[in-house]
Each structure stands twice: as structure tokens, then as C-alpha cells.
Amino acid sequence: PPSSCQQGYYDRAGVCMAGGRTPEETLESFLTNLEQGDIEEALLYVGLNTRTALREELQKRNPVEVAAQLRGAPTFMEQRRGKYREMQFQIDEEIYTISFHCGENDICKIISF
């Protein structure tokens, strides 16, 4: 199994899900894997409903550049209902939102990007 599964968990379908204890920790691990060019390892931090679309998008772009853009962007954290959080990034004139769910097994995962 991927290395992140050792610190993550498997969902009911037996699919590896990795994540941090906070949205920031999850995002840091996601970006670190992108910087290493490892899209599949980065996607372990992403919920299953979002993985396929994000995989396709990242395969069209340079994952290292995507990580650099996100790291260099002004960031705003906004708390939403219960276990859901959003983080917004401003890149040029656009605002991008990454949503997180923090709950199962005390792990936060990216649920929309």
C-alpha cells in the first residue's frame, strides 16, 4: 500500500484515505506530494468523490507548479458547519476554494478542490 496509508485509514470499500489532524496539515501533505510530482500519493488526501476529476486536472498541468501557486497565494480560512472547513486562495484575480471534512478517524480530507 502507499506509504500514506500507514498513517491514514481505509474506508468501508477498502480504499486508502490519508489526512492530517487539521485542514492545514492535510493541505501541507497534499502539496508536499505534488511538489515531488507524486499525484497518486497526493490524491490519497482527497475524498473519493473528488479524486477522479482532480486527477484528470492535475495530469493536464504540472503538479509542481500547482503546488507553487497554492503556496504563494494569500490564504483565508473560514469555518463552516460542524466538521466542514473551507480554505480560500487568491491566485491573480481569482479566488479558489478547497473544502475539507474533518471527522472520520480524526482525519481531515479534501472533499472539493
MOLIN-V173185 format. One record per helix or strand of 3 or more residues. SS is the DSSP state (H for helix, E for strand). FROM is the first residue (numbers start at 0). TO is the last residue. If there is no record, write none. Layout:
ss;from;to
SS;FROM;TO
SS;FROM;TO
This chain:
ss;from;to
H;2;5
H;22;34
H;38;42
H;47;59
H;62;71
E;73;78
E;83;90
E;93;101
H;103;105
E;107;111
